[in-house]
Amino acid sequence: MGRWLAEAIQRRRAWLEAECDADVVIVAVANRRDGFIYREAGFDVPRLLDMSVSGRPLLEYPDSRQWTTAVDGLDATTCDVLAEASNTNPRDPEPALSHLKFALIRGTHVVTSSKGACAAAAVELIALARQRSVQFRMESTVMSGTPVLSTIREGLAGARVLEMRGILNGTANYILTLMSRGMDYSTSLASAQSQGFAEPDPADDVEGHDVVAKVRVLAAAAFGQSIDADQVTRRGIVGVSLDSVQQAMRDDKRLRLVATIRVKDGGGWPLAGSQFVEARVEPIALPLTDPLARVEGVMNALTIRTDTTSEVTIIGPGAGREQAGQGMFADLVAVLRGGI
């Protein structure tokens, strides 16, 4: 994903200069193999990408310096924006969270795709960015490059979000789509793995952990609430039978893994605590009148209900290197347009 972002910066350099009045220079890169590599004059992106693709150590780049860890490198150098894509594990906030906090405390703008870190600490990170008068953006953590968080943040600015319902995992949705066509769970999962939609260990997708992380990010973005993973009622699709999927079809419904986040009855505004937010991840048979029922394959969708716009539904891809990279690129553009 970081490589895609570097390619996009190079490819859209003229556009960035014209639209954002910015000459974006990559001065540092970090990965597990090479550590943190810094070059004050900036890297030639095509040359850097060629080294990365060929597997050559990045420290071979002329006039560069190396630190063993990203935190050590960040501490010894300066930059305007940190693009953090080191960890998308939905249940593990590190090492990304340490990088994000360090950068924000230093007064550096941050764009990130690190789902686990944002699930665990988005409210804290947003508050820290405000204290330091910098931007913190995390579009790629929910529905990848499909603009969900920016819709809540900018497109629905001033509206009170009352409820969100979404299909937020492409792997689970792909499996349920195949099951609706008569394929059993095991065969559907094997197909998802052969297509590259599911990992060899698909637990995070099929047990709902990935969606729980996205629910936690949405709760922070829409309600300003930090909720723990165990506060989200979770049922994945592992126990869903072919008969239950087919029965939903016979009833003119579609079984989907649905994330729901809503303000509880009696909850005031602004919300005073996480007790006013209810969050669930569970298979639900949706009537065909529900826009989520018609979302098939690896597509994702989110329906947002507010006090002003009734319901808005956003449908788009929820995974993929290009999609996630586009989310980070859009966040970078937002930072540049906001002024650095």
N, C-alpha and C positions, 0 to 999 in steps of 0.2 A: 504493500500500500504506500509506503514511503517512497518507493521507487516510482510508482505511478504519479505521485504528487510532484516529484522532481521533474518528471517528463512533462507534466501539464504546465508547470511553471516555465519550462523552456519553450514549449510549444506555443503558449499564450503570452509570451513576454511582451510582444508589441501591444497586445490588447491590454495587458496590465498597465503598461506605461500610459496608454491613451485613456483608459477608463478610470484608473485608480491613481494616476500620476505617481506611479511607484516603479522603481527599478529593483526588483526582488533579487537578492544575492544570497545564495546558500553558503554560509560560512562554517557550518558544522554538520556532521552526520554521525550517528551512533548506531551500532548493532552489536549483537551478542558476540560475534567473532572478533571484530576489530576494536571494540571499545568506542571511545569518543574521539573523533578525528576533527581537528579544527584548522582552518586556514584563514587568517585574518583578511586576506585579499579576496577571499571567496573562491569557490570551485568552478571550473568549467564543467557545466552539467553533462554534456555528451561524453566527455572524457571520464567523468566520475561514474556515469552509468555503464560505460563500457568496462571499466574495472570491476564494477559490482557484478555484472552479468558473467564476466569471464572468471570470476572467483579470485581475482588478484587482491592481495591485502591493500586496503585503502590507505594505510600508512605509507605506501610507496608513492603516493601523490606528492609531488615536489613541494617543499616549504610547508609541510603540514606538521601538526603536533598531535600527540596522542595522550589520552588519559584512560585508565583502566575502566572506570565507570562513568556513566552519563552524569551523575551528580557531581563527581570530581571535575569533569569537563565543564559543566554549567557554572560551577563555582569559580573556575579560573578564567572564564571567557564572558563575552557579552553578545547579546543579540536582541532584536526587537520582538521576534515572534518565535515561539516553540511549537513545532508540529509534532505531536506525540502519538505514535502508532505502535508502541512496543508490545501491547498486550490487549487482546480482545477476549480473554478468558472471562466468562460472566461471573465466575465465583471467586476470582483472585484479583484484588486491586493492585498488587505489586508486580513489577517495579514501577509501573506507570504512575501510581499515586504519589510516590516520592518525587518523581520528576515534575509532576504538575504542581505540587505544593511549592517545591523549591523555586520554580520559575515564577509563579505568581507572587511569592514573597519578595522576589527580586524586582518585581514590577515589570515582568515580561508578559506580553499577550500570549494566550495559549489557544490552540485549536487541537482537538484530540478525537481519536476514534476508539479510545481505550474504554471499553464497555464496563469491565469490572471495577475500574477506579471510579467511574462516574456513578455507577450503581451504588457504590459504598459511600461516596462522599460528595456528590454533586452540589448539595445545598451548601456545604462548607466551602467548596471551591468557588461557587458563585459569589458567596459572601466575601471571600478573600479577594477575588478579582475586584469587587466593588470598593473594598477598603483601599486597594492599591491603585484604583482608577485605571484598570486595564480590562481587556475583554477576555472572557472565557467562553469558548464555543465548542459544542460537542455533537454537531448534527449527525455524524456518521454512526453514533451509538444506537440509534433507533431507526429502523428501516433504511439503513445505509445512506445512500445519496438522495433518497426521496425526501423532499423538504418538509419534514414533520415538525421538528423543534423550532425552526425558523418561522413556520406558520403560526405556532403558538406564541412565539416571542414577538414577532413583528406583524404578521398578517392578522392576528386576532388581538393585537395590543388593546388593552382597555376592557376587553370582554372577560367575563368571569367563566372559567371552564367549570362545568358542573359534573361532567362525566366523559370518559373516553372508553371506547371499546375497539379492540383491534385484533387483527391476525398478524402476528409479529415474528413468526418463524417460518421461513420458506420450506425447510425440510419437513416439518410436521404437516404443513399444508399440502405439500407434494404427496406425502404418503396417504393422507386422507382423501386426496383427489383420486389417486389410483384405486383406493379401496372403494370409493363410490362407483368405480367402473368395474368392480367385481374381483379385484386382486386382493389376496389376503395380506395381513400386516407384514409377515416375514418377507414375502416376495416384494412388497412395496418398499420396504426398508432397503432390501438388497438393490433394488433399482435406483433408489436415491443415492446409495453409496457408489454404485457403478457410474452414475452421472456426475459424481463429485459434489452433490448437494449435501450429503451426510458424511461425517467423519467415520473412520473405522470404529471408534467408540462414540456412538451417537447420543450418549446419555443426556448431555446438556440440551439437545434439541428435543428428543422424544419424551424426556421426563419433565420438561418445562422450565428448567433452570435458566436457559437463555432468555425466555420470555419474562421470567421474574426479574432479571436484571434490567430489562427494558422498561418494565413497569415501574421499577424504582427510579429510573432516570426520568420517566414521564411525570411521576409524582413530584419530583424536584422541580422540573421545568414548569409544570402547570399549576401546582399548588404550593410550591416552596416547602414541601414536606420531605423529611428524611424518614424512610421506612426501612426496617430490617427485612431480610429475606424471609424470616420466619413469620412475619406479619402478613405475608401474601399467601392466601389459600392456593395451594398448587396441586393440580392433577394433570399429568401428562397424557400422552396417547398410547402408552405401552399396553394398557389394559383394554383398549377399545377393540371390540370384536367386529368382524366383517358383517355379522348380522345386524348389529346396532347401526352401522353406517348405511347398510342397505334398507333398514327399516325407516331411517330418516328420509331416504330417497323416495320410498313408497308413500311417505306422508308429505311429499312435496317440500322437504326440508333438506338442508345440507349440514352434515356434522363438521364442525370446525373447532380448532383449538383457539379459544377466545380469551383475551386479556381484558379485564374490566377494572376500571379505577373510577370511583365515584365519591362525591361528597355524601356522607351519611346524613340521614334525616336529622334535623336539629343542629347540624353543624353551622356555625356562624361564618361570617366573612369579614376580614381575612381569617383563614383557618388558624385556630389557636394551638393545634397540636395534631400529631399523627392519628389520634383517636377519631378524628373527623373524616379520615380517608379510609375507604374500604377497597381492598385490592384482591382480585381473584384471577387465577389462570386455570381454565378447565375446558374440556370438550363440551360444546353446546350444539344442539340441533337448531339451526336458524331457519326461519321461514324465508321463502324466496323473495319476499318483499324487503328483506334486510339486505342492504348493499354488500355486507360482508359475506353473505351466503354465496354470492356469485364470483368471489375471488378464488381462483384456482391455481394449481401448480405452485411454483415458487414465489408467486406474487404475495405482497403484503398489503395491508390496508389499515387505516385508523379512522374511526368516526369520532368526531369531537362535538360534544353538545355544550353550548354556552347559553348565557342569559340573553344574548342579543342576536345570534345568527342561527338559532335552532341547531341544526346538525350540518357539519361539514365533513365529507369523507374524502380522504386522500388515499389513492391507490398507486402502487409502484413497486419496483423491485426492492427486496429487503436484504440482499446480500450480493457479494461480488467485489472483486478488486477494483474495477473501474467505478462502480457505484459508490463504494466507500471512499475511494480517492476523490471523486467529485464532491462528496459531502465535505471533505477537508478543504478542497480547493475553494468551494463556496464560502466556507468559514473564513479562510484566509482573505478572500475578497472583501468580506464584511468588515474584517479588521482593518484592511487597508483603506476602505472607504470611510471608516470611522476616524481615520487619522492615527498615525503612530508617531 
